[in-house]
Amino acid sequence: MSHPSKHLLAIEGLEPPHIADLLDLAESYALLNRSGKTQRDLLKGRTLINLFFEDSTRTRTSFELAGKRLGADVINMSVSQSSVNKGETLLDTASTLNAMQCDLLVIRHAQSGAPALLSQKVDAAVINAGDGTHEHPTQALLDALTIRRHKGRLEGLVVAICGDIAHSRVARSNIHLLTTMGSRVRVVGPPTLIPADAARLGVEVFHDMKAGLAGADVVMMLRLQRERMSGGLVPSAREFFRFYGLDAEKLAHAKDDSIVMHPGPMNRGVEIDSAIADHPTRSVIGEQVEMGVACRMAVLDILARRLPRNR
């Protein structure tokens, strides 16, 4: 089982065998977690630091749980209370992390490329937990694992990614992974929220939900990221829901056995109707969270194998 790099900075550039290896390992961790057993000594003596410059309770907690289940010493660095807020640069932070002899570094940052920059300056293996509008690789892995568990494959599936594509690193990572693994990907949303170069990523572009969802195996909704928008890109929450929010009427155009996904946190009544989000058979949103822990365990495991045994 191999990984082409010391780090996981992006899905773009990974080959199908690398992605399949990560998903297969994550599947084994999903089964292990469900059995109530965990492999608590695999990362014994290793230090995992969660360095989050942006809030994300779900992703940070998921990495923390993954690290602890594998036996790592886990440290959460709260940037809002750290010296970074006092003017310390990212490179100063790298020096501090090296002095701490950190083995695995999980970073989320508002600037695209920040994890890649840190990876050149620290000795640790760096995992990108989301950088700007660039990528969020572990989210794409957990989404792919969830899809594969329900559909048995990724190849040949029609996946509709809907909503705020332009500001979504989740969408970018999913597009790279799913197209690499042979899925047919559609992006659906208003023209203001679809990147101009979307078609170059190998996806079909739709501006109408009913057409975009027709015959889809998977419907993936995205959060409307108002904090990353300049004004005027969407009219109002009510208008957005009317045209692009997922409700029973729009979902009826997808396949009868299609599954519904959302990376969270959800804006209920904006991107998705509560009845759909909580649907007992169609919604796999809860399972995505569960698979997140398994995928992050797999990533920590596979990167730790490349680390030197003794620091």
DRENZA-865547 format. One record per atom (N, C-alpha, C, CB): x, y, z; residue in one letter. Coordinates in pm, whole numbers, plus 50000, padded with zeros to 5 digits. Each point is the difference from the previous one (the first is absolute). Glycine has a CB too. Layout:
REM residues N
XYZA;...
***
This chain:
REM residues 311
500864988150000M;499145011950000M;500895012350000M;498144987850123M;501635021249781S;500945011149985S;499265013349992S;501604984749882S;499165025750147H;499515013649979H;501165007649937H;498354999150200H;501395008949697P;501095005749922P;500775011250069P;498694994049804P;500865010650311S;500625011550064S;500034998150151S;499225014949812S;501644992950250K;500055000450147K;498765006850057K;502515000549990K;496845007949928H;498885008350046H;498714996349926H;501615018650054H;497264986649995L;498754999849923L;499515014549992L;499394976150076L;500955030349812L;499675014149981L;498825001949907L;502385005550040L;497374984749874A;498935001349899A;499654986249946A;500795023249939A;498024975950002I;499614988049925I;500575001049858I;497874997450139I;502145014549806E;500525001849865E;501424994549992E;498555020549967E;501704971049935G;501324994149986G;500084985750051G;500935022750021G;498114973150063L;499984986050045L;499474991149888L;499665007350242L;500944981049744E;499574990249899E;498954990750061E;502285001149886E;496914992350028P;498974991050051P;500494989650102P;498885003349785P;502314990350194P;500444990250102P;500255006250137P;501014986849815P;499515025750188H;500255006750128H;498685002850073H;502105010449905H;496914994250019I;498695003050059I;499344987150048I;499745020149849I;500334969450068A;499394987150037A;500644994450127A;499494995549757A;501845005750255D;500694995250120D;499495007250126D;502044994949861D;497825018450130L;499505007750115L;498584996050035L;501495019049935L;497654979149962L;498614996450026L;499894985850059L;499295015049810L;501544975850140D;499974986350053D;500454999850147D;500464991049769D;500595016550262L;500475000650138L;498955006650089L;502385001249919L;496995009550031A;498955006950076A;498824990650025A;500705022049900A;498974969850002E;498914990350017E;500314990450115E;499465001649754E;501794994150255S;500384990950109S;499885007150135S;501564987749845S;498775025250159Y;499855007550125Y;498535002350034Y;502205011149957Y;496964990849941A;498565001750024A;499444987450068A;499805015449799A;500624973050152L;499544987350059L;500544998350141L;499894989749771L;501385014150249L;500634999050131L;499275009050101L;502234994949892L;497475017550065N;499315009550088N;498624994850038N;501265018949895N;498044975250009R;498664994850027R;500044988050094R;499275008249776R;501864984550223S;500124988350087S;500275003950145S;500854987049804S;499505025950216G;500295004850135G;501454998350039G;497694994650059G;503114999949849K;501434998350027K;500775011049928K;499744974950029K;501405028850024T;500855009649929T;501454995850013T;498365018650042T;502444985749861Q;501414996549996Q;500795010850072Q;499714987449780Q;500405011350350R;500465011350082R;501515001850005R;497994996450132R;502784994849807D;501455001250014D;500725003749871D;499844983550179D;499425017849711L;500635002349869L;500805013049998L;498144987449893L;501345023250169L;500685012950003L;500535003450139L;498525007749814L;501704981850266K;500525002250135K;501365007049991K;498754979650086K;501435031149993G;501255007549997G;500045010949894G;501094979850084G;497885020849832R;499915010449896R;499195011850053R;500174982649817R;500185029350136T;499265012150039T;499245005549880T;501715005250177T;497004996549840L;499135005949898L;499555013750048L;499214977149921L;501055033250000I;499545013550035I;498925004549902I;502265005550098I;496604998549956N;498925006149922N;500195015150005N;498394980850050N;501935025149837L;500265014549992L;498915006249911L;502534996750031L;496455008850034F;498835005049925F;499945015250009F;498754978450045F;501495028149841F;499905014549990F;498575004249970F;502395001249922F;496754989250042E;498575002349978E;499254990050089E;500355008349758E;498494995850292D;499204991150083D;499484988349919D;499375019350144D;500644969049915S;499324988549943S;499944989150106S;500795005749765S;498154994650312T;499854990350108T;500004985849944T;498715016850136T;500584981149754R;499824986649944R;501344993949954R;497685006549928R;503065000949990T;501254994649946T;501064998650108T;499475010349778T;500664999850308R;501034999450105R;499724988450096R;500335024949982R;498424973750061T;499634989350092T;500234986449936T;498315015050108T;501384984049763S;500184987649927S;501474995949994S;497965005649864S;502945004050108F;501434997049999F;500504996550141F;500305015449803F;499174991650297E;500394997350138E;499624985750039E;499715024550058E;499074971749909L;499534986550031L;500814989649924L;497695009150041L;502594993649830A;500794990749918A;501394997950060A;498735007349795A;501925003850244G;501334999050059G;500004992250130G;500555021649894G;498484981350191K;499934993250131K;499694985149985K;499255021550104K;499904975149799R;499684985849978R;501224992149952R;497645006649947R;503325000449993L;501224993449953L;501145001350101L;499295004649765L;500455001950349G;500995000550107G;500925012049998G;499884976049998G;499855033949918A;500875011849993A;499755009450117A;500034998149750A;500995010050282D;499795011350091D;499465011449916D;501894992750159D;496925012149872V;499325010149917V;499975013450072V;498594982149893V;501865028250035I;499995013650054I;499175008849908I;502284996950108I;496745010149947N;499215009749923N;500535013950028N;497964985150007N;502595021449890M;500495013650016M;498905009849962M;502374992649953M;497185015050144S;498965010049975S;500665012849952S;498484989850176S;501405012749694V;500735011249940V;499495013450051V;500404986149797V;498315014550235S;499445012750047S;500665004650130S;497824994149890S;502744996350186Q;500645003550126Q;501534998849992Q;497944992350120Q;502585005049760S;501434997549989S;500755012349953S;499504976249950S;501845022250042S;500855011349960S;499825003749853S;501644992950174S;497704998349747V;499745003549860V;499175012849992V;500114975649936V;498985025850162N;499165012050003N;500795012350041N;498054985650055N;503135012449998K;500835011450043K;500995003949891K;499764992750238K;500045002249643G;500855004149888G;501034989749959G;499665022950075G;500334965349988E;500934989549961E;499664995149859E;500314993150241E;500695005249675T;499754995549863T;499874984849996T;501265019849911T;498284975549974L;499864985649981L;501364993150011L;497995003949852L;503065002850101L;501344994150006L;500534999750143L;500435008049766L;499215002150314D;500354999550143D;499314988050066D;500275025350005D;498484972749957T;499234988750054T;500684986949962T;497875013349985T;502634985849892A;500704987949955A;501214997150088A;499235004349766A;501535006050269S;501174998250087S;499594994750137S;501185018749878S;497734986950173T;499484995650131T;499594985349994T;499215023350049T;500104972849844L;499534986249985L;501184990449988L;497905008349889L;503164995950040N;501184991549989N;500664998050135N;500345008149766N;499685002650313A;500604999150134A;499214990450089A;500865023549976A;497824975649999M;499154990850077M;500134985449955M;498425018850034M;502294979149855Q;500174986749942Q;498654993249971Q;502194998050122Q;496985009649812C;498694995149957C;500204989949885C;498875021950070C;500384967149933D;500104989849895D;498975002149888D;500854983950171D;497935019349870L;498905001749905L;499325013350029L;499654974949982L;500175033049913L;499435013450015L;498775001449912L;502275009550052L;496604992950011V;498755002349928V;499745014950001V;499054977150063V;500815028849819I;499835014649995I;498815004049916I;502445002650030I;496795006950023R;498945006849924R;500325014850000R;498254982650060R;501675023549821H;500405014149988H;499155006849894H;502364994350070H;497385018549950A;499155007649907A;500705002849867A;498895010450196A;502444988749803Q;500755002849877Q;500304987249923Q;501025020150109Q;498604979649763S;500364988749915S;501524999049993S;497865002449864S;502664985650153G;501444998049991G;500755000450131G;499825009849781G;499534994150328A;500695000750131A;500524986350044A;498525019250063A;500714970049926P;500554986950038P;501214996049915P;497714993350073P;502245009749797A;501144996749912A;501245007650044A;498424995649809A;501425017150228L;501145008050048L;500574994050128L;499005020649896L;500144976050199L;500464994150126L;500724986749976L;498095011250119L;501414981249784S;500584986749975S;501465000949956S;497744991749937S;502645019950007Q;501395001949958Q;500905004250116Q;499175006349773Q;500224997550338K;500775005850111K;499984991850128K;499515021949904K;499644968050101V;499944991850122V;500464985849970V;498105014150088V;502354979150015D;500434986049985D;498814990550001D;502165005850110D;496724998749944A;498824991450015A;499344997149866A;499645009650227A;499574979549772A;499104997449888A;498815009550013A;500734975549983A;498955031849910V;498955010350005V;498744994849929V;501745018450004V;497124983550063I;498714996249943I;499165012649987I;500114976650101I;499435025949779N;499175011849973N;498564997250044N;501485006649805N;498075000950295A;498614998650048A;499115011049943A;500844989350211A;499595016449675G;499245010549933G;500815012849991G;497884989950081G;502415014549795D;500745012649983D;499295008949900D;502164988450056D;497315022749994G;499325009849915G;498934993449915G;502085013849995G;497954989149874T;499064993649908T;500704989249919T;498665021349986T;502504974150063H;500834990549924H;499514985750013H;501935015250035H;498374978150078E;499594986050014E;499714996450145E;501384994449800E;497944994450216H;499714994050131H;500054984849977H;498535020050082H;502684974449906P;500134986249950P;499334989350085P;502095007449903P;497974993750230T;499394989350081T;498485000149991T;501945001250154T;497465010349818Q;498555000649979Q;499624992149875Q;499885022650114Q;500904979049779A;499724992649877A;500164985050022A;500775019749865A;500234976450215L;500194985850029L;498824994150078L;502485003850001L;497045003550100L;498884994850079L;498724999949917L;501075008650211L;498775001149700D;498844999949912D;500054988049905D;499875025150014D;501324972449930A;500164988749907A;499774986750071A;501635013649866A;498874985250256L;499794987750075L;498514997850028L;502285002650105L;497035008149932T;498554999050026T;499264995649874T;500195018050176T;500164988049711I;499364996349872I;500284985449968I;500225023849916I;501034972150097R;500404986349964R;499304989750088R;502225008749923R;497594994650203R;499314990750092R;498544997949959R;501535007350186R;497865003149756H;498594999049961H;499814994949858H;499515018650156H;501414984949756K;499834996649858K;500944988949953K;499305023449963K;501654972950121G;500914989149964G;501115003749904G;498124985350036G;501855027049915R;501015004449903R;499955015249988R;499824978149873R;501165027550059L;499995014149963L;499915001549848L;501365005650206L;499234985149723E;500045000649854E;498614999549939E;502244989150005E;497485020249905G;498734999949927G;498835006550071G;500824979749897G;499365024450228L;498915006650072L;499825014349953L;500434985450199L;498325019349803V;499735014249971V;499865007350133V;498834994449778V;502095015050247V;500015007550125V;499735014749971V;501634983650103V;497325021749956A;499645014249983A;500435007750125A;498044994149849A;502905015350134I;500465008550110I;499305013549983I;502274988150019I;496975016050081C;499075011149981C;500225011550098C;498364983549916C;501525028850032G;500025011850086G;501205008949974G;498794987150169G;501895016449939D;501105009749995D;501314993349960D;498845013850176D;501294983349695I;501204993249950I;501215009450006I;498574985749848I;501215026950121A;501115009549984A;500855001750125A;498605011749835A;500784987950282H;500735002550125H;500344987150075H;498855022050014H;500884966549923S;500064987450074S;501264991949970S;497524999949998S;503354999050104R;501164991049987R;499544985450004R;501495017350110R;497374980249955V;499434986450001V;499654995849857V;499095003650234V;500285005549691A;499634996949861A;501244997149916A;497975014650022A;503084993549995R;501214998149918R;500634986450029R;500395024949999R;499754971650127S;500604987050034S;499134988549951S;501085010450201S;497604990949813N;499104989549953N;500054998549849N;498535004350196N;501525006849732I;500084999449854I;501274992649958I;498715021749981I;502434981850079H;501254993249966H;499924985050029H;501265021350048H;498244975250071L;499964985850038L;499024992249913L;500615006450234L;498194998649754L;498954992349931L;500294998449851L;498365008250169L;502145002449767T;500344998749857T;501174990449982T;499165023549956T;501814977050134T;501144990849994T;499554985550012T;501465017850099T;497524980049984M;499524986350023M;498884995849904M;500645002950239M;499085005349661G;499094995949893G;498545003550018G;501554982349967G;498145026550129S;498615004750013S;499725010949897S;500004994450247S;498735007249718R;499575011249916R;499505011050094R;499354984649802R;501365026550201V;499695010550097V;499285011649931V;502004993550139V;496925010849924R;499285012049956R;500105010450111R;498404986549855R;501745026150107V;499885010750098V;498755008049966V;502535001250036V;496715002050068V;498705006449982V;499915012250090V;498924977949940V;500775033750003G;499855012050081G;499785012249913G;501454989850175G;498305021649886P;499845012349923P;501345003849935P;498145007850155P;501834999049731P;501245003749931P;500985007550090P;498715001049789P;500785007050306T;500885007750088T;500794991250096T;498405018849984T;501154968750038L;500664991250095L;500684988049934L;498325007150168L;501854993649700I;500734989649927I;501285006349943I;497834987349942I;503345007150086P;501245005949946P;499995000249847P;501234992150204P;499375018149740A;500035001549854A;500714988349932A;499985024950029A;500994969150043D;500774989149939D;499484986250039D;501985015050001D;496784984350048A;499464987350052A;500074988849896A;498485013150150A;501144989949727A;499974989649896A;501384994149975A;498065011749894A;502994996450132R;501374995249979R;500394989350102R;500605022449905R;498634976750203L;500284989950104L;499384986549965L;500095018350170L;499294980849713G;499434987349956G;498614997350051G;502284991749990G;496975019050042V;498634998450051V;499015005949901V;500845000850238V;497894995149775E;498915006149924E;499395010950086E;499534978449871E;500165033050069V;499485011450074V;498505001649974V;502255011449987V;496974989750121F;498565002249991F;499625012050087F;499584975349956F;499465032649997H;499485011150079H;498564997450046H;501505015549874H;497984972850091D;498634996250039D;500064987150080D;499025011349793D;500424988750328M;500104988550089M;499334987549942M;500045015950192M;498804985749747K;499294988249950K;500804993249890K;497815010750057K;502764997149853A;500834994249892A;501284994150057A;499065016749837A;501544990350259G;501264995450058G;499864987350082G;500725023350003G;498104974850058L;499784988350086L;499424988149924L;499655015750189L;499944986449687A;499364989349924A;500904987649991A;498745017349867A;500774971850189G;500744987449991G;501244999150087G;499164998649774G;501005010450323A;501205000050085A;499944988650102A;500215024949970A;500964969050054D;500144989750104D;500285006350137D;500844983949827D;499845027650170V;500415006850123V;499715014949986V;501824982750044V;497555023150058V;499745014450002V;500755005850119V;497704997349891V;503315010750079M;500855005850104M;499725014950009M;501784982449963M;497645021950149M;499725014150021M;501195006650070M;497514995250012M;502685017649961L;501105007550061L;499455011550083L;501524993949810L;499255009950292R;499625011450083R;500195013049921R;500644987450210R;498405021649805L;500125013349941L;500985008050085L;497614999149906L;503565004050039Q;501085005850080Q;500005015349991Q;501374979249963Q;497685026650109R;499855014549994R;501255007450048R;497564996750034R;503214997150059E;501185006950054E;501095001649895E;499464990750225E;500495001549666R;501025001149896R;499505008149879R;500944978150075R;497835026749933M;499405006849884M;500085015150011M;498474980849972M;501685025549913S;499735014449995S;498495001149975S;502375006349913S;497065005150113G;498545001549993G;499404997549863G;500225016150182G;498524979949818G;499234999449876G;500104987249920G;500325023749995G;500404966150054L;500134987649924L;498724991750005L;502455000250047L;496835000750064V;498714993250010V;498985010150052V;501114977450042V;497635021649912P;499005010050040P;499664999250149P;499084999049770P;500254990350271S;499634998350141S;499944985150028S;498685021850005S;501334974750123A;499954985850037A;498734993549946A;501345005050208A;497555002349798R;498734994549954R;500024997549849R;498825012050187R;501714997749739E;500114998449854E;500954988649964E;499535024549972E;501594974650101F;500984989549971F;499354986350021F;501915015250069F;497364983450042F;499364987150028F;498974996649892F;500365003750246F;498925006249711R;498964997549899R;500594993949873R;498685019350093R;502464985849864F;500594995449874F;501034988850019F;499615022849909F;501144977750201Y;501144990950014Y;500024991850129Y;501245015949861Y;497824986550230G;499944991950121G;499414986349969G;499755020850139G;500774968949928L;499524986549973L;498764996950082L;502354992849947L;496575004649981D;498754995750064D;499504987549928D;499415024050070D;499484970749975A;499494987449944A;499695001349851A;499064994350225A;500425017249734E;499645001949859E;501244999349911E;498055014250070E;503044992449969K;501214999849918K;500684986350006K;500315024650040K;499694969250080L;500664987150015L;499304989149919L;500745006950229L;497994995049742A;499244990149922A;500594998049861A;497965006350128A;502845003249824H;500604998849866H;501244991050001H;499145022949945H;501454975250173A;501144990850011A;499484985650003A;501365017550125A;499554972949871K;499584985950006K;499304997250132K;501914993449850K;497184996750147D;499224996650120D;500904995650115D;498094993449852D;503065000550114D;500894995250106D;501215009250019D;499274976749948D;500595035950007S;501115009550016S;500195003250148S;499555009749771S;501694994050263I;500295004050138I;500265015050004I;500954977250053I;498795028850064V;500155014450020V;501135002450099V;497545004149951V;503365005250013M;501175003050084M;500105014950027M;501184980149905M;499545023350203H;500305014050032H;501224999850092H;497545007549977H;503505000749993P;501204999650084P;499815006450137P;501315000449793P;497645007250224G;499745006950127G;500955011850020G;499194978450096G;500455030849991P;498705000850066P;498925004549901P;501145005250218P;497654989949802M;498905002849908M;499275012950035M;499744975649963M;499855031649935N;499035010850018N;498654994149959N;501735018949955N;497514976150143R;498714993949969R;499055010549946R;500354982650179R;498915013749718G;499085009449939G;500675009649903G;498634998250202G;502685000449781V;500735008149901V;500534990849891V;500645017350176V;500244973049861E;500504990549901E;499164987349996E;502295009250033E;497104987750080I;499344987050010I;498825000850096I;502184988349950I;496755004950012D;498814999250084D;500254989950113D;498505006049803D;501044997150318S;500244991250114S;499474985849977S;499895020050148S;498994978949784A;499434986749975A;500934991549915A;497715009850015A;503054996449896I;500974992749917I;501274997350080I;499065010749792I;501424999350281A;501234998550079A;499874988650101A;500465024549972A;498324973650082D;499784989950104D;499334987449946D;499825018550165D;500104980149703H;499304988649941H;500694986950042H;499285014349803H;499954975850244P;500614987950057P;500754991349901P;498205000550164P;501455000149708T;500674991249902T;500825007749897T;498164983950031T;501415028049933R;500725007449894R;501205007950053R;497845001749877R;502045003950242S;501075008350054S;501104991450063S;498355018450041S;502924984649921V;501154993050059V;500905010050073V;499924982449817V;499505028950222I;500765010950060I;500634995750133I;498475016649888I;500814976150191G;500554994950126G;501144990349976G;497775003050107G;502084988649793E;501054990249968E;501285007049951E;498214983049943E;501635028349988Q;501185007549957Q;500885003750119Q;498705008949804Q;500674995350305V;500765003850120V;500744987850054V;498325018150054V;501004970649950E;500634987650048E;501174996049912E;497804992650093E;502025008249776M;501074996249907M;501185009950007M;498284989349850M;501435022950196G;501075009850016G;501074995350097G;498365017949950G;501224976350160V;500974994950099V;500814988749938V;498475006450191V;500874984349739A;500684988649939A;501005004649893A;497994985850045A;501625023749873C;500905005049894C;501205007250060C;498045002249844C;501745005450261R;501125007350061R;500944990550073R;498535020350024R;500934968850030M;500874989650057M;500874994049890M;498274994950179M;501145002649705A;500744994149887A;501115009349954A;497944987549929A;501765025550061V;500995009849955V;501155000950101V;498205013049879V;501484987850251L;501045000750103L;500874987449996L;498505014350144L;500874974249841D;500714987249994D;500964999749882D;498044988550107D;501455014749774I;500814998449878I;501155010149994I;497964991449883I;501835020650172L;501085009950001L;501044996750109L;498395017649913L;501144977250198A;500924996650111A;500984989149958A;498245006450166A;501384985249738R;500884989149956R;501285005549934R;497984985449967R;501955026949983R;501165005949932R;500885008050096R;498655001149790R;500895000850332L;500775007850096L;501174991850054L;497945012950061L;503194993749973P;501094992750064P;499544994850136P;501715014149881P;498814974350157R;499534993850125R;500355008350122R;500234977849892R;500985027450112N;500435007550118N;500425014149959N;500754978750113N;498735031249962R;500345014049971R;501245003950074R;497605005549962R;
***
